[in-house]
Amino acid sequence: MIELLAALSASAAAGMRTALPLLFIGLLQGRLLWSQVPILSHISSPVLLGILTSWSFVELLASKKLMGQRVLQVVQLVLSPLAGAIMGLAVASATAPANWLIALIGGTFALVLQLTQVGWFFRLRGIPLWAVFIQDLLCVVLVFFALGAPRQGGLIALVLLWFALRSGQYWYRRYRQNLKQYRRDN
């Protein structure tokens, strides 16, 4: 159960930012870097360090402007399931038969959080700057919690899942109200 909470915490971080959690998980491994991380262990460490550092820098800077948020939404929507699966597998030392399940849960969880961000982006016509800073901080905190305090990280991830579900319900109610209003007007 603790491994699942750690995987949820790490996948939640990947659902907010793609490269930043992968960079932190590698740097926190010390000299091993990404040698214990599935998929990333097959890529040269200096190359991977350069790619993840560059993309993390782009994520941190581009997320502060509206046009950058739009571009990041598309890229992160495509890459978040993969990053979530990798992060889930990186922190969970599960048995071989359960690896696919942890990857599936982690990738799906990251995608759900990313879809929620996209929904709020379009609902608010851009994510406010204060929310972007909280998102950056929460992303880093979730990676640290995934490795050091998986129960607390998993609890935060479950609160984020609750928020995503509540957001979906809110959008659905608004859609139904707008549809009823449209039918009355026409």
Backbone as a ProteinNet text record, in pm:
[ID]
protein_1_A
[PRIMARY]
MIELLAALSASAAAGMRTALPLLFIGLLQGRLLWSQVPILSHISSPVLLGILTSWSFVELLASKKLMGQRVLQVVQLVLSPLAGAIMGLAVASATAPANWLIALIGGTFALVLQLTQVGWFFRLRGIPLWAVFIQDLLCVVLVFFALGAPRQGGLIALVLLWFALRSGQYWYRRYRQNLKQYRRDN
[TERTIARY]
82.3	0	86.9	195.2	286.1	345.3	377.4	433.7	333.2	206.5	103.3	89	94.8	87.9	208.4	326.2	445.9	432.5	379.1	359.9	258	151.8	52.7	112.2	193.3	257.7	350.2	431.6	524.2	450.1	344.7	267.2	191.2	148.4	82.7	180	304.5	405.7	424.1	423	436.9	312.3	199.5	77.9	76.5	164.1	172.2	282.4	396.1	510.2	566.6	625	673.5	819.6	906.7	1050.5	1101.1	1042.5	1092	1092.4	984	990	1089.8	1100	1197.7	1339.7	1364.7	1496.2	1525.8	1429.9	1451.3	1469.2	1393.3	1405.3	1544.3	1600.3	1735.1	1840.7	1825.1	1924.2	1921.9	1806.4	1796.7	1854.5	1879.4	1940.3	2090.5	2147	2289.4	2372.3	2477.7	2568.5	2504.7	2399.8	2333.7	2252.2	2212.4	2125.7	2004.7	1982.9	1862.1	1886.4	1990.7	2021.8	1916.2	1839	1734.3	1595.1	1586.7	1457.3	1428.2	1314.5	1280.9	1274.7	1308.4	1311	1424.3	1435.7	1539.6	1678.7	1686.6	1816.7	1887.3	1815.2	1873.4	1930.1	1911.4	1960.7	2084	2180.5	2304.1	2271.4	2331	2301.9	2332.2	2446.1	2470.5	2368.9	2331.4	2232.2	2097.7	2057.9	1931.1	1930.6	2041.3	2052.9	2035.4	2097	2084.1	1942.2	1879.2	1742.6	1645.1	1651.8	1557.2	1580.7	1706.7	1735.3	1681.9	1705.5	1656.4	1504.4	1439.9	1294.3	1234	1297.5	1249.8	1257.8	1366.5	1384.1	1275.2	1245	1139.2	1003.9	978.5	851.8	835.5	941.1	932.1	913.9	978.8	966.8	840.3	809.4	694.9	562.4	557.6	431.8	387.4	472.7	439.5	368.7	368.8	304.8	190.1	89.7	-28.1	5.7	84.2	120	204.6	293.8	374.2	287.9	185.3	93.3	20.2	-16.8	-87.1	0.8	124.9	217.3	245.7	269.8	298.2	179.7	58.7	-58.9	-58.1	-26.4	-26.4	83.6	204.6	318.1	297	253.6	235.3	117.5	17.2	-95.5	-52.2	39.2	89.2	188.4	277	385.2	351.1	246.8	218.4	187.7	115.2	96.1	226.4	316.2	445.1	528.1	531.6	607.6	547	414.9	349.3	379.7	380.7	413.6	558.4	649	791	811.4	747.4	762.7	705.6	591.3	532.5	623.1	681.5	772.3	903.7	944.6	1072.2	1068.6	954.8	949.5	895.9	826.3	770.4	861.4	900.9	982.8	893	793.7	695.1	750.8	679.3	717.1	687.4	747	735.9	591.4	503.5	368	290.7	325	250.5	309.2	421.7	481.8	388.8	323.2	233.7	116.9	70.3	-41.1	-0.6	117.5	165.9	188	242.3	261.8	127.8	29.2	-103.6	-169.9	-164.8	-224.9	-152.7	-20.2	57	32.7	31.6	8.5	-131.9	-229.4	-367.9	-387.9	-328.6	-341.6	-279.4	-162.1	-97.3	-181.7	-241.3	-326.1	-450.6	-511.5	-630.2	-596.3	-484.1	-444.7	-412.1	-349.9	-317.3	-445.4	-542.2	-669.7	-743.9	-733.1	-793.9	-729	-596.9	-527.8	-572.3	-585.8	-630.5	-771.3	-857.1	-993.2	-995.5	-917.2	-911.7	-844.9	-748.5	-683.8	-787	-872	-972.3	-1086.7	-1119.8	-1228.3	-1189.1	-1064.4	-1018	-950.2	-934.4	-862	-717.3	-655.8	-516.7	-509.9	-403.8	-386.9	-319.7	-374.4	-314.3	-171	-91.9	49.6	68.1	-15.6	-2.7	-28	-120.6	-149.4	-34.1	32.9	148.1	261.6	285.7	390.8	357.3	232.1	189.9	207.1	174.4	188.5	335.9	426.8	569.4	618.1	579.7	620.2	562.3	435.5	370.3	432.8	475	540.6	668.5	750.4	875.7	848	751.6	717.5	668.3	587.6	536.3	647.3	750.5	863.1	937.6	962.3	1030.2	946.8	815.9	729.3	720.8	725.7	719.9	837.1	951.3	1069.9	1084.4	1048.5	1072.9	952.6	836.1	714.8	597.9	593.5	492.3	348	324.9	186.8	135.3	216.8	176.3	165.9	260.8	255.4	134.5	103	-14.8	-143.3	-145.8	-263.1	-282.5	-174.5	-182.9	-230.1	-177.6	-219.6	-367.8	-417.3	-559.7	-646.8	-597.6	-669.5	-674.3	-563.7	-562.7	-660.9	-670.4	-767.3	-909.5	-935.5	-1066.7	-1097.9	-1000.1	-1017.9	-1047.8	-978.5	-1002.5	-1143.7	-1189.8	-1325.2	-1430.6	-1408.4	-1502.1	-1505.8	-1391.2	-1385.6	-1466.6	-1452	-1528.5	-1678.3	-1721.2	-1862.4	-1911.3	-1829.5	-1864.4	-1881.3	-1787.3	-1795.1	-1916	-1947.8	-2062.9	-2192.6	-2204.9	-2324.4	-2337.6	-2226.6	-2229.5	-2271.6	-2220.6	-2256.2	-2406.1	-2460.8	-2603.5	-2688.3	-2645.4	-2719.5	-2715.9	-2601.2	-2590.5	-2671.5	-2675.1	-2753.6	-2902.9	-2949.4	-3089.9	-3123.6	-3034.8	-3056.2	-3062.2	-2975.4	-2973.2	-3102.6	-3152.8	-3275.9	-3396	-3394.9	-3504.6	-3505	-3384.7	-3373.7	-3406	-3387.8	-3413.5	-3536
-119.2	0	125.8	122.4	237.7	263.6	155.6	173.3	239.2	204.8	265.7	414.4	449.8	591.2	668.7	606.4	671.4	688.9	587.6	597	704.2	715.6	820.5	959.1	972.9	1101.9	1141	1047.6	1076.1	1100.2	1025.3	1043.1	1175.4	1218.1	1348.5	1459.7	1444.9	1544.6	1546.7	1429.8	1422.7	1474	1473.4	1528.4	1680.3	1740.7	1886.8	1940.6	1877.8	1912.2	1780.4	1781.2	1656.7	1631.1	1724.8	1701.6	1728.6	1823.3	1861.3	1744.6	1667.2	1553.4	1446.1	1423.7	1325.5	1371.2	1500.8	1555.1	1537.3	1569.6	1557.5	1413.1	1322.9	1181.7	1128.9	1175.2	1133.9	1196.7	1325.7	1393.7	1344.4	1303	1252.5	1112.2	1045.5	912.8	919.8	1038.1	1054.4	1015.7	940.8	902.9	807.2	738	642.6	711.7	834.2	911.3	827.5	802.8	733.5	585.7	525.9	386.3	290	332.2	247	281.1	379.2	424.2	352.7	283.6	215.4	313.1	267.3	339.3	441.5	525.4	628.2	570.2	450.8	389.7	350.3	345.2	308.7	428.3	546.8	669	715.2	765.6	814.8	923.4	912.8	1007.1	1153	1184.5	1324.9	1379.7	1296.9	1339.9	1362.9	1268.9	1280	1399.6	1422.5	1538.6	1668.3	1676.2	1795.2	1815.9	1708.9	1719.1	1759	1689.2	1717.5	1854.7	1896.2	2029.7	2136.5	2120.5	2217.9	2224.4	2108.4	2108.8	2160	2131	2184.5	2336.4	2388.1	2532.7	2593	2527.4	2574.3	2569.3	2459.7	2446.8	2557.7	2583.9	2685.2	2825.5	2856	2989.5	3005.5	2908.6	2920	2917	2852.9	2843.3	2976.7	3075.6	3205.8	3298.7	3264.5	3346	3267.3	3336.8	3272	3186.4	3239	3162.6	3040.4	3056.9	2944.2	2837.1	2878.6	2782.1	2701.7	2768.8	2698.8	2592	2627.3	2531.5	2416.8	2450.4	2346.9	2252.2	2305.1	2219.4	2104.8	2136.1	2033.8	1931.1	1979.1	1888.6	1803.8	1866.2	1792.8	1696.3	1729.9	1637.9	1508.5	1519.5	1401.4	1323.6	1395	1328.9	1291.3	1347.9	1321.3	1174.8	1099.7	958.1	879.1	907.4	839.2	878.8	1008.3	1055.2	1001.7	996.4	942.3	794.6	719.1	576.1	557	635	624.1	662.8	770.8	814.5	711.6	653.7	551.7	431.1	388	273.6	307.8	432.7	472.5	467.7	500.4	505.2	377.6	296.4	172.5	56.5	-16.9	-135.1	-258.4	-262.5	-371	-495.1	-602	-725.9	-713	-799.1	-790.6	-794.2	-881.8	-882.5	-753	-680.3	-558.1	-434.4	-447.7	-330.8	-268.6	-349.4	-295.8	-222.5	-272.3	-209.1	-73.1	-67	60.2	159.9	113.8	203.2	252.5	165.2	203.1	303.9	277.9	369.1	503.6	500.4	625	707.4	642.7	714.6	771.3	694	741.2	856.8	845.3	951	1081.5	1071.8	1192.2	1252.9	1169.1	1219.6	1288.7	1232.7	1294.6	1432.3	1442.1	1572.5	1671.9	1624.2	1713.6	1758.4	1669.7	1707.6	1809.4	1795.7	1893.4	2030	2031.7	2158.5	2221.4	2140.3	2191.6	2249.6	2180.3	2230	2364.4	2377.7	2505.8	2613.4	2572.6	2669.6	2733.3	2652.1	2705.4	2773.2	2723.9	2784.9	2924	2939.6	3068.6	3154.9	3099.4	3166.2	3195.4	3096.1	3105.6	3079.3	3017.5	2986.9	3107.1	3156.2	3272.3	3242.6	3346.4	3331.9	3272.1	3310.5	3256.2	3105.1	3059	2915.5	2839.8	2904.1	2840.6	2822.2	2921.4	2908	2799.2	2791	2684	2548.2	2541.7	2417.5	2374.7	2468	2436.5	2385	2453	2413	2276.1	2256.1	2128.6	2012.7	2038.9	1936.5	1887.3	1980.1	1944.6	1875.2	1926.8	1867.9	1724.6	1699.6	1564.1	1464.6	1509.6	1420.1	1386.3	1487.1	1461	1370.3	1393.8	1309.1	1167.4	1151.1	1017	932.4	995.7	921.7	914.5	1022.5	1028.4	1004.4	1046.9	1034.6	997	871.2	832	843.9	828.9	841.2	983.7	1080.3	1219.4	1259.1	1213.8	1241.1	1178	1054.6	987.1	1057	1108	1182.3	1310.1	1382	1502.5	1464.3	1354.2	1308.8	1274	1211.4	1178	1302.9	1404.7	1532.6	1596	1586.8	1638.7	1561	1430.3	1350.6	1392.8	1416.7	1464.9	1598.2	1687.3	1817.2	1798.3	1706.6	1680.7	1627.8	1538.3	1484.3	1591.4	1674.1	1783.9	1883.9	1908.5	1998.9	1942.7	1813.3	1748.6	1758	1739	1750.9	1894.1	1989.6	2130.4	2163.7	2120.1	2147.9	2080	1959.1	1888.1	1960.5	2006.3	2082.8	2210.5	2279.9	2402.3	2370.6	2263.1	2221.5	2193.5	2119.9	2087.5	2213.8	2307.7	2433.2	2513.5	2521.3	2594.7	2528.4	2396.5	2324.1	2349.4	2348.2	2377.8	2520.7	2612.9	2753	2768.7	2701.1	2706.7	2652.6	2542.6	2482.1	2572	2641	2732.5	2853.3	2900.1	3018.1	2986.3	2864.1	2828.3	2750.7
0	0	0	74.1	79.7	-58.2	-130.7	-265	-358.1	-344	-427.1	-395	-266.7	-228.7	-282	-276.4	-331.9	-482.3	-549.9	-694.9	-730.1	-650.6	-675.6	-655.8	-553.1	-527.5	-641.1	-685.6	-795.3	-926	-950.6	-1072.8	-1072.2	-954.1	-944.1	-980.8	-938.5	-976.3	-1127.7	-1189.4	-1335.6	-1406.4	-1337.7	-1394.8	-1396	-1317.3	-1314.9	-1404.6	-1400.3	-1485.2	-1537	-1653.8	-1712.2	-1679.4	-1709.3	-1694.6	-1553.5	-1484.6	-1352.3	-1253.9	-1241.5	-1149.1	-1192.9	-1324.6	-1373	-1342.5	-1353.3	-1320.2	-1172.4	-1087.4	-943.1	-899.9	-958.1	-918.1	-952.3	-1064.4	-1100.7	-1011.2	-983	-899.8	-755.7	-708.3	-570.9	-556.1	-668	-663.1	-634.7	-640.2	-615.5	-736.2	-713.6	-822.8	-923.1	-881	-970.2	-1078.6	-1052.7	-1141.4	-1181.7	-1307.8	-1353.3	-1380.3	-1323.3	-1352.3	-1297.2	-1199.6	-1142.5	-1195	-1284.2	-1336.2	-1468.2	-1477.5	-1602.5	-1719.6	-1834.8	-1962.6	-1965	-1864	-1862.5	-1838.5	-1782.3	-1757	-1886.3	-1997.2	-2125.9	-2201.9	-2147	-2210.6	-2134.2	-2205.4	-2144.3	-2041.6	-1923.9	-1815.2	-1851.2	-1913.5	-1948.4	-2049.5	-2146	-2244.8	-2176.4	-2092.4	-2021.8	-1927.9	-1860.1	-1771.6	-1850.9	-1966.3	-2050.4	-2100.1	-2145.9	-2197.7	-2086.9	-1973.1	-1864.8	-1802.6	-1791.8	-1739	-1832.9	-1961.4	-2059.3	-2059.3	-2062	-2067.1	-1935.9	-1821.7	-1693.3	-1693.5	-1746.3	-1756.7	-1845.4	-1957.1	-2047.2	-1976.7	-1904.6	-1832.6	-1729	-1654.8	-1549.8	-1606.6	-1716.8	-1775	-1858.6	-1941.5	-2032.6	-1957.8	-1842.9	-1769.1	-1710.4	-1713.5	-1655.4	-1754.7	-1883.5	-1987.3	-2050.9	-2100.1	-2156.8	-2278.3	-2369.6	-2489.9	-2452.3	-2357.1	-2310.3	-2245.7	-2172	-2111.6	-2218.9	-2326.9	-2434.5	-2498.5	-2524.1	-2585	-2488.3	-2362.4	-2262.6	-2243.6	-2252.4	-2236.1	-2336.7	-2460.2	-2565.3	-2540.2	-2514.1	-2493.8	-2368.9	-2260.4	-2136.1	-2143.7	-2220.4	-2235.9	-2303.5	-2397.9	-2468.1	-2381.6	-2311.7	-2238.6	-2094.3	-2036.2	-1894.8	-1863.8	-1948.8	-1913.6	-1909.4	-2003.2	-2003.5	-1881	-1852.7	-1736	-1607.1	-1598.3	-1479.1	-1458.8	-1567.7	-1558.6	-1514.7	-1573.4	-1535.8	-1390.1	-1347.3	-1208.1	-1111.7	-1145.6	-1059.9	-1045.4	-1156.9	-1152.4	-1081.5	-1090.8	-1030.2	-878.3	-819.5	-673.1	-611	-688.1	-634.7	-670.7	-570.9	-596.4	-586.6	-674.9	-672.4	-740.5	-724	-790.8	-939.7	-1019.6	-1165.1	-1216.4	-1165.9	-1221	-1196.1	-1091.4	-1058.7	-1126.6	-1195.4	-1260.1	-1363	-1441.7	-1543.4	-1479.7	-1363.9	-1295.5	-1238.3	-1180.1	-1125.8	-1238.8	-1350.5	-1465.1	-1518.7	-1524.8	-1573.5	-1479.8	-1351.1	-1253.9	-1256	-1257.1	-1258.1	-1383.4	-1498.2	-1623.6	-1631.9	-1588.6	-1590.4	-1493.3	-1375.9	-1275.1	-1324.8	-1385.4	-1440.1	-1551.1	-1635.4	-1743	-1688.1	-1585.3	-1525.7	-1469.1	-1400	-1345.8	-1456.8	-1562.9	-1674.6	-1745.2	-1762.8	-1823.3	-1737.4	-1606.6	-1516.7	-1535.2	-1548.1	-1572.5	-1703.7	-1806.5	-1936.4	-1923.3	-1850.3	-1829.8	-1759.8	-1653.2	-1582.2	-1666.5	-1748.3	-1836.4	-1929.4	-1989.9	-2081.4	-2007	-1889.9	-1811.5	-1764.6	-1718.3	-1666.1	-1772	-1892	-2001.2	-1960.6	-1904.2	-1859.4	-1710.3	-1668.1	-1525.8	-1459.7	-1348.3	-1282.1	-1236.2	-1228.6	-1193.8	-1054.4	-959.9	-824.9	-824.9	-908.4	-916.2	-981.8	-1077.4	-1142.7	-1042.5	-958.2	-857	-756	-715.7	-624.3	-690.8	-817.8	-894.2	-899.9	-926.1	-930.1	-794.8	-689.2	-554.6	-518.6	-549.3	-517.8	-594.4	-716.2	-797.4	-729.2	-682.1	-614.9	-481.6	-406.7	-276.9	-293.4	-395.6	-417.7	-450.8	-521.9	-550.9	-422.1	-339.4	-212.6	-123.1	-118.3	-37.4	-91.6	-221.4	-280.3	-233.5	-215.9	-173.2	-21.6	49	192.6	280.8	236.7	317.6	226.8	181.6	82.6	132	261.2	310.5	292.5	331.3	317.1	169.6	88.6	-54.5	-120.5	-81.5	-133.9	-92.3	30.3	77.6	-4.4	-30.6	-114.7	-254.8	-308	-441.3	-443.2	-339.3	-333.2	-320.7	-249.8	-243.7	-382.8	-456.9	-594	-682.8	-662.1	-737.2	-703	-576.5	-533.9	-601.5	-605	-670.8	-819.8	-883.5	-1026.1	-1048.8	-963.3	-977.5	-952	-851.9	-823.8	-939	-998.2	-1113.5	-1229.3	-1253.4	-1359.2	-1335	-1211.3	-1178.3	-1200.5	-1160.9	-1178.6	-1326.3	-1408.8	-1552.7	-1615.3	-1571.3	-1625.3	-1589.7	-1465	-1424.9	-1506.5	-1526.7	-1608.1	-1752	-1805.5	-1941.2	-1950.4	-1853.2	-1853.7	-1841.2	-1756.4	-1741.7	-1871	-1933.8	-2059.6	-2169.7	-2170.3	-2269.5	-2250	-2126	-2097.3	-2138	-2107.6	-2143.3	-2294.6	-2365.1	-2511.4	-2569.4	-2515.4	-2565.3	-2538.6	-2422.8	-2391.8	-2485.8	-2518.6	-2604.1	-2749.9	-2792.4	-2933.4	-2948
[MASK]
++++++++++++++++++++++++++++++++++++++++++++++++++++++++++++++++++++++++++++++++++++++++++++++++++++++++++++++++++++++++++++++++++++++++++++++++++++++++++++++++++++++++++++++++++++++++++

